[in-house]
């Protein structure tokens, strides 16, 4: 059973897994709202966050490296876009989102500048406004000053953390005894939620005391794996 809320991801998976025919069921769904009816699984794998395809497809608006509409929706059936958020949400709400979801220390300055300069229509317009709001040393640092803000907006637009919390409440009940749940996260906010949910679940036995991370060979082949953290737990058998 393969779930994704992005139609392009479902189409790509159908192509990649075509040889398995009707052994694979594809569902366009948020994993937080999935209901397996009476089915139980030997294993569940959750690969969180934005995909490389979404990030690299300029028109989706997840990246500020190319000019594109401010979209950021993982599911294009939803009405809320990044443009609607930055152009209508009040300054405090924007600042709180940037601080909590992006861990951005200049969140208030950036939110104030966005409100002053809006409306915004493209990714590059927004990135330029963000850069203009922060000190010069920060602007020319290791990462672009818009990086954390774009992450925060994406999380808010797609309600990612609430969806993850809901999924982690439900998923252990979908496992057969001895079945495994594997979650791959890509930033500290996600990883903290996964770690705490595994610890709190009476149904799960933690396998990875610390998250598994990419080693040198994988990093050389796939640099984006540097931020990935993988945690594993198994469903208890009910005998203690």
TIBA-896214 format. One record per residue (C-alpha): residue number from 1; residue in three letters; x, y, z. Coordinates in steps of 0.02 Angstrom, whole numbers, plus 50000, padded with zeros to 5 digits. Each point is the difference from the previous one (the first is absolute). Example, Ala and Ser with C-alpha at 12.3 -4.5 7.8 and 13.67 -1.06 7.14 Angstrom:
BEGIN
+------+------+-------+-------+-------+
! zaba ! kese !     x !     y !     z !
+------+------+-------+-------+-------+
!    1 !  ALA ! 50615 ! 49775 ! 50390 !
!    2 !  SER ! 50069 ! 50172 ! 49967 !
+------+------+-------+-------+-------+
//
This chain:
BEGIN
+------+------+-------+-------+-------+
! zaba ! kese !     x !     y !     z !
+------+------+-------+-------+-------+
!    1 !  UNK ! 50000 ! 50000 ! 50000 !
!    2 !  UNK ! 50079 ! 50164 ! 49941 !
!    3 !  UNK ! 49937 ! 50168 ! 50064 !
!    4 !  UNK ! 50041 ! 50176 ! 49944 !
!    5 !  UNK ! 49901 ! 50160 ! 49988 !
!    6 !  UNK ! 50097 ! 50058 ! 49846 !
!    7 !  UNK ! 49927 ! 49937 ! 49835 !
!    8 !  UNK ! 50172 ! 50010 ! 49917 !
!    9 !  UNK ! 50075 ! 49886 ! 50134 !
!   10 !  UNK ! 49862 ! 49873 ! 49975 !
!   11 !  UNK ! 50027 ! 50002 ! 49811 !
!   12 !  UNK ! 50188 ! 49977 ! 50021 !
!   13 !  UNK ! 49976 ! 49855 ! 50121 !
!   14 !  UNK ! 49876 ! 49916 ! 49883 !
!   15 !  UNK ! 50132 ! 50005 ! 49863 !
!   16 !  UNK ! 50140 ! 49938 ! 50113 !
!   17 !  UNK ! 49896 ! 49858 ! 50073 !
!   18 !  UNK ! 49904 ! 49951 ! 49843 !
!   19 !  UNK ! 50078 ! 49825 ! 49998 !
!   20 !  UNK ! 49907 ! 49958 ! 50161 !
!   21 !  UNK ! 49830 ! 50029 ! 49920 !
!   22 !  UNK ! 49851 ! 49993 ! 50117 !
!   23 !  UNK ! 50109 ! 49944 ! 50146 !
!   24 !  UNK ! 50023 ! 50186 ! 50037 !
!   25 !  UNK ! 49853 ! 50111 ! 50046 !
!   26 !  UNK ! 50029 ! 50186 ! 49969 !
!   27 !  UNK ! 49901 ! 50128 ! 50100 !
!   28 !  UNK ! 50008 ! 50188 ! 49986 !
!   29 !  UNK ! 49982 ! 50040 ! 50184 !
!   30 !  UNK ! 50081 ! 50086 ! 50148 !
!   31 !  UNK ! 50068 ! 49862 ! 50111 !
!   32 !  UNK ! 49922 ! 50087 ! 50150 !
!   33 !  UNK ! 49825 ! 49969 ! 49934 !
!   34 !  UNK ! 50027 ! 49826 ! 49928 !
!   35 !  UNK ! 49886 ! 49861 ! 50064 !
!   36 !  UNK ! 50057 ! 49822 ! 49960 !
!   37 !  UNK ! 49831 ! 49924 ! 50047 !
!   38 !  UNK ! 50044 ! 49827 ! 50067 !
!   39 !  UNK ! 50171 ! 49987 ! 49917 !
!   40 !  UNK ! 50160 ! 49982 ! 50102 !
!   41 !  UNK ! 50177 ! 50015 ! 49937 !
!   42 !  UNK ! 50168 ! 49915 ! 50022 !
!   43 !  UNK ! 50085 ! 50167 ! 49980 !
!   44 !  UNK ! 49969 ! 50186 ! 49977 !
!   45 !  UNK ! 50126 ! 50122 ! 49926 !
!   46 !  UNK ! 49968 ! 50188 ! 50011 !
!   47 !  UNK ! 50115 ! 50114 ! 49899 !
!   48 !  UNK ! 49959 ! 50173 ! 50065 !
!   49 !  UNK ! 50003 ! 50175 ! 49930 !
!   50 !  UNK ! 50028 ! 50070 ! 49827 !
!   51 !  UNK ! 50068 ! 49885 ! 49864 !
!   52 !  UNK ! 50146 ! 50037 ! 49884 !
!   53 !  UNK ! 49877 ! 50004 ! 49855 !
!   54 !  UNK ! 49892 ! 50130 ! 50086 !
!   55 !  UNK ! 50153 ! 50102 ! 50050 !
!   56 !  UNK ! 50079 ! 49993 ! 49826 !
!   57 !  UNK ! 49840 ! 50038 ! 49903 !
!   58 !  UNK ! 50006 ! 50191 ! 49999 !
!   59 !  UNK ! 49814 ! 50022 ! 49965 !
!   60 !  UNK ! 49954 ! 49917 ! 50165 !
!   61 !  UNK ! 50072 ! 50151 ! 50094 !
!   62 !  UNK ! 50094 ! 49905 ! 50136 !
!   63 !  UNK ! 50169 ! 50076 ! 49955 !
!   64 !  UNK ! 50056 ! 50180 ! 49982 !
!   65 !  UNK ! 50143 ! 49955 ! 49882 !
!   66 !  UNK ! 49887 ! 50022 ! 49849 !
!   67 !  UNK ! 49863 ! 50128 ! 49972 !
!   68 !  UNK ! 49831 ! 49915 ! 50019 !
!   69 !  UNK ! 49827 ! 50031 ! 50072 !
!   70 !  UNK ! 49989 ! 49992 ! 50190 !
!   71 !  UNK ! 49909 ! 49835 ! 50011 !
!   72 !  UNK ! 50081 ! 49867 ! 50114 !
!   73 !  UNK ! 49848 ! 49886 ! 50003 !
!   74 !  UNK ! 50038 ! 49814 ! 50008 !
!   75 !  UNK ! 49819 ! 49969 ! 49952 !
!   76 !  UNK ! 49940 ! 50120 ! 49866 !
!   77 !  UNK ! 49819 ! 49963 ! 50047 !
!   78 !  UNK ! 50016 ! 50108 ! 50156 !
!   79 !  UNK ! 49962 ! 50186 ! 49986 !
!   80 !  UNK ! 50133 ! 50072 ! 50116 !
!   81 !  UNK ! 50162 ! 50051 ! 49912 !
!   82 !  UNK ! 50158 ! 50084 ! 50062 !
!   83 !  UNK ! 49947 ! 50159 ! 49908 !
!   84 !  UNK ! 49836 ! 50005 ! 50096 !
!   85 !  UNK ! 50093 ! 49977 ! 50164 !
!   86 !  UNK ! 50133 ! 50134 ! 49978 !
!   87 !  UNK ! 49877 ! 50124 ! 49926 !
!   88 !  UNK ! 49859 ! 49983 ! 50127 !
!   89 !  UNK ! 50063 ! 49930 ! 50166 !
!   90 !  UNK ! 50040 ! 50130 ! 50131 !
!   91 !  UNK ! 50176 ! 50044 ! 50056 !
!   92 !  UNK ! 49993 ! 49906 ! 50165 !
!   93 !  UNK ! 49937 ! 49840 ! 49919 !
!   94 !  UNK ! 50138 ! 50005 ! 49869 !
!   95 !  UNK ! 50133 ! 50035 ! 50131 !
!   96 !  UNK ! 49941 ! 49857 ! 50109 !
!   97 !  UNK ! 50001 ! 49879 ! 49852 !
!   98 !  UNK ! 50176 ! 50052 ! 49949 !
!   99 !  UNK ! 50062 ! 49980 ! 50179 !
!  100 !  UNK ! 49915 ! 49836 ! 50045 !
!  101 !  UNK ! 50007 ! 49909 ! 49832 !
!  102 !  UNK ! 50160 ! 50075 ! 49931 !
!  103 !  UNK ! 50094 ! 50037 ! 50163 !
!  104 !  UNK ! 50038 ! 50169 ! 49920 !
!  105 !  UNK ! 50077 ! 50121 ! 50126 !
!  106 !  UNK ! 49956 ! 50154 ! 49896 !
!  107 !  UNK ! 49819 ! 49945 ! 49982 !
!  108 !  UNK ! 49924 ! 50164 ! 50060 !
!  109 !  UNK ! 50108 ! 50109 ! 49887 !
!  110 !  UNK ! 49961 ! 49891 ! 49851 !
!  111 !  UNK ! 49813 ! 49998 ! 50034 !
!  112 !  UNK ! 49999 ! 50189 ! 50018 !
!  113 !  UNK ! 50089 ! 50021 ! 49833 !
!  114 !  UNK ! 49881 ! 49880 ! 49913 !
!  115 !  UNK ! 49849 ! 50097 ! 50061 !
!  116 !  UNK ! 50081 ! 50164 ! 49944 !
!  117 !  UNK ! 50042 ! 49935 ! 49826 !
!  118 !  UNK ! 49852 ! 49890 ! 49956 !
!  119 !  UNK ! 49917 ! 49945 ! 49890 !
!  120 !  UNK ! 50122 ! 49868 ! 49936 !
!  121 !  UNK ! 49969 ! 49891 ! 49849 !
!  122 !  UNK ! 50163 ! 49905 ! 49972 !
!  123 !  UNK ! 50128 ! 49902 ! 50099 !
!  124 !  UNK ! 50141 ! 50116 ! 49953 !
!  125 !  UNK ! 49905 ! 50157 ! 50053 !
!  126 !  UNK ! 49971 ! 49925 ! 50171 !
!  127 !  UNK ! 50180 ! 49938 ! 50018 !
!  128 !  UNK ! 50066 ! 50174 ! 49958 !
!  129 !  UNK ! 49888 ! 50081 ! 50130 !
!  130 !  UNK ! 50057 ! 49875 ! 50132 !
!  131 !  UNK ! 50183 ! 50032 ! 49958 !
!  132 !  UNK ! 49974 ! 50188 ! 50016 !
!  133 !  UNK ! 49931 ! 49979 ! 50177 !
!  134 !  UNK ! 50151 ! 49915 ! 50080 !
!  135 !  UNK ! 50175 ! 50063 ! 50046 !
!  136 !  UNK ! 50134 ! 49994 ! 49865 !
!  137 !  UNK ! 50103 ! 49865 ! 50086 !
!  138 !  UNK ! 49847 ! 49887 ! 50010 !
!  139 !  UNK ! 49953 ! 50040 ! 49820 !
!  140 !  UNK ! 50166 ! 49935 ! 49937 !
!  141 !  UNK ! 50013 ! 49850 ! 50115 !
!  142 !  UNK ! 50013 ! 49815 ! 49960 !
!  143 !  UNK ! 49817 ! 49984 ! 49954 !
!  144 !  UNK ! 49885 ! 50124 ! 49914 !
!  145 !  UNK ! 49900 ! 50102 ! 50128 !
!  146 !  UNK ! 49837 ! 49946 ! 49916 !
!  147 !  UNK ! 50034 ! 49814 ! 50031 !
!  148 !  UNK ! 49920 ! 49987 ! 50172 !
!  149 !  UNK ! 49854 ! 50112 ! 49954 !
!  150 !  UNK ! 49958 ! 49896 ! 49847 !
!  151 !  UNK ! 50010 ! 49842 ! 50105 !
!  152 !  UNK ! 49882 ! 50077 ! 50128 !
!  153 !  UNK ! 49876 ! 50057 ! 49870 !
!  154 !  UNK ! 49999 ! 49829 ! 49917 !
!  155 !  UNK ! 49968 ! 49914 ! 50167 !
!  156 !  UNK ! 49858 ! 50119 ! 50040 !
!  157 !  UNK ! 49919 ! 49994 ! 49828 !
!  158 !  UNK ! 49997 ! 49810 ! 50002 !
!  159 !  UNK ! 49966 ! 49980 ! 50187 !
!  160 !  UNK ! 50146 ! 49879 ! 50003 !
!  161 !  UNK ! 50034 ! 49985 ! 50186 !
!  162 !  UNK ! 49819 ! 49975 ! 50052 !
!  163 !  UNK ! 49982 ! 49870 ! 49863 !
!  164 !  UNK ! 50156 ! 49911 ! 50064 !
!  165 !  UNK ! 49937 ! 50000 ! 50179 !
!  166 !  UNK ! 49833 ! 49928 ! 49946 !
!  167 !  UNK ! 50084 ! 49867 ! 49892 !
!  168 !  UNK ! 50113 ! 49945 ! 50143 !
!  169 !  UNK ! 49849 ! 49979 ! 50114 !
!  170 !  UNK ! 49913 ! 49888 ! 49873 !
!  171 !  UNK ! 50138 ! 49904 ! 49912 !
!  172 !  UNK ! 50049 ! 49880 ! 50143 !
!  173 !  UNK ! 49822 ! 49932 ! 49999 !
!  174 !  UNK ! 50019 ! 49956 ! 49815 !
!  175 !  UNK ! 50148 ! 49883 ! 50033 !
!  176 !  UNK ! 49996 ! 49813 ! 50026 !
!  177 !  UNK ! 50089 ! 49941 ! 50160 !
!  178 !  UNK ! 50186 ! 50006 ! 49960 !
!  179 !  UNK ! 49970 ! 50118 ! 49854 !
!  180 !  UNK ! 50116 ! 50149 ! 49978 !
!  181 !  UNK ! 49972 ! 50186 ! 49977 !
!  182 !  UNK ! 50141 ! 50098 ! 49920 !
!  183 !  UNK ! 49997 ! 50190 ! 49990 !
!  184 !  UNK ! 50124 ! 50107 ! 49904 !
!  185 !  UNK ! 50000 ! 50182 ! 50054 !
!  186 !  UNK ! 50098 ! 50147 ! 49931 !
!  187 !  UNK ! 50005 ! 50132 ! 50135 !
!  188 !  UNK ! 50006 ! 50008 ! 50189 !
!  189 !  UNK ! 49816 ! 50045 ! 50024 !
!  190 !  UNK ! 49944 ! 49841 ! 49912 !
!  191 !  UNK ! 50131 ! 49890 ! 50083 !
!  192 !  UNK ! 49950 ! 50062 ! 50173 !
!  193 !  UNK ! 49817 ! 49957 ! 49968 !
!  194 !  UNK ! 50047 ! 49825 ! 49938 !
!  195 !  UNK ! 50116 ! 49966 ! 50147 !
!  196 !  UNK ! 49871 ! 50056 ! 50128 !
!  197 !  UNK ! 49856 ! 49906 ! 49918 !
!  198 !  UNK ! 50100 ! 49838 ! 49995 !
!  199 !  UNK ! 50046 ! 50020 ! 50184 !
!  200 !  UNK ! 49821 ! 50039 ! 50051 !
!  201 !  UNK ! 49917 ! 49857 ! 49907 !
!  202 !  UNK ! 49955 ! 49849 ! 50106 !
!  203 !  UNK ! 49987 ! 49897 ! 49840 !
!  204 !  UNK ! 50178 ! 50029 ! 49938 !
!  205 !  UNK ! 50172 ! 49935 ! 50044 !
!  206 !  UNK ! 50138 ! 50120 ! 49944 !
!  207 !  UNK ! 50137 ! 49920 ! 49895 !
!  208 !  UNK ! 50108 ! 50153 ! 49964 !
!  209 !  UNK ! 50052 ! 50083 ! 50162 !
!  210 !  UNK ! 50080 ! 50135 ! 49893 !
!  211 !  UNK ! 49946 ! 50041 ! 49821 !
!  212 !  UNK ! 50095 ! 49922 ! 49855 !
!  213 !  UNK ! 50083 ! 50128 ! 49886 !
!  214 !  UNK ! 50081 ! 49992 ! 49828 !
!  215 !  UNK ! 50180 ! 49944 ! 49993 !
!  216 !  UNK ! 50139 ! 50062 ! 49886 !
!  217 !  UNK ! 49959 ! 49895 ! 49847 !
!  218 !  UNK ! 49817 ! 50048 ! 50002 !
!  219 !  UNK ! 50040 ! 50183 ! 50028 !
!  220 !  UNK ! 50114 ! 49997 ! 49848 !
!  221 !  UNK ! 49862 ! 49925 ! 49893 !
!  222 !  UNK ! 49857 ! 50102 ! 50073 !
!  223 !  UNK ! 50052 ! 50161 ! 50090 !
!  224 !  UNK ! 49821 ! 50036 ! 50053 !
!  225 !  UNK ! 50005 ! 49849 ! 50113 !
!  226 !  UNK ! 50112 ! 50097 ! 50121 !
!  227 !  UNK ! 49848 ! 50063 ! 50096 !
!  228 !  UNK ! 49906 ! 49834 ! 50002 !
!  229 !  UNK ! 49969 ! 49908 ! 50164 !
!  230 !  UNK ! 49924 ! 49827 ! 50004 !
!  231 !  UNK ! 49913 ! 49925 ! 50152 !
!  232 !  UNK ! 49927 ! 49825 ! 50017 !
!  233 !  UNK ! 49878 ! 49922 ! 50123 !
!  234 !  UNK ! 49905 ! 49835 ! 50001 !
!  235 !  UNK ! 49826 ! 49954 ! 50059 !
!  236 !  UNK ! 50004 ! 49906 ! 50164 !
!  237 !  UNK ! 49925 ! 49825 ! 49998 !
!  238 !  UNK ! 49883 ! 50034 ! 50146 !
!  239 !  UNK ! 50096 ! 49888 ! 50121 !
!  240 !  UNK ! 50098 ! 50138 ! 50084 !
+------+------+-------+-------+-------+
//
